[in-house]
Amino acid sequence: MSRIGLKPIPLPAGVDVKIGPGSQVLVAGPRGQLDRVCHPDMTIALEDGTLVVRRPSDSKLHRALHGLTRSLLANMVAGVTAGFEKRLEIQGTGYRAEFKNQRLEFALGYSHPVVFEAPAGVELAVEGVNVVVVRGSDKEAVGQTAANIRKLRPVEPYKGKGVRYAGEHVRRRAGKAGKVGAKG
């Protein structure tokens, strides 16, 4: 039994939810609007200022979809009220990011600058020269954009250089041991 799926989603003031045909849900709030087509087996209802998700049976598929649908709708409500944010840190000598012409331009140790454009609905900002902030109301788009930026130069384990999430711990590895203790 899905404990997450059973919890109703409270709707804060200023959030408007419309449930259309075919399990289409539109959530509008102060930070914009999001829409999603949910699985047709799930029943979504508006009851007493809360959003409730119900499942038709206790089959394994319906139990899994129940919690998933509830989490996706809760993220939509949170996104249009507060929004989501991911922070990325750039570490390495000469590695930096600049905001130019609505694009991010990275210097990541390649022979050329790497230009990154934000997808629709995602806002990029640079704090200092080595912190990139990804903001938006769609949690999925914010996470995917942050992952795409991190993929430009993943952190390498020897010196720790590259793009990492803020607070991410990178396991460091020892380099070559050299010729210590070798018989000559």
Buried (B, 14 or more C-beta within 10 A) or exposed (E): EBEEBBBBBEBEEEBEBEBEEEBEBBBBBEBBBBEBEBBEBBBBEBEEEEBBBBBEEEEEEBBBBBBBBBBBBBBBBBBBBEBBBBBBBBBBEEBBBEEEEEEBBBBBEEEEBBEBEBEEBBBBBBEEEBBBBBBBBBBBBBBBBBEEBBEBBEBEEEEEBBBBBEEEEBEEEEEEEEEEEEEE
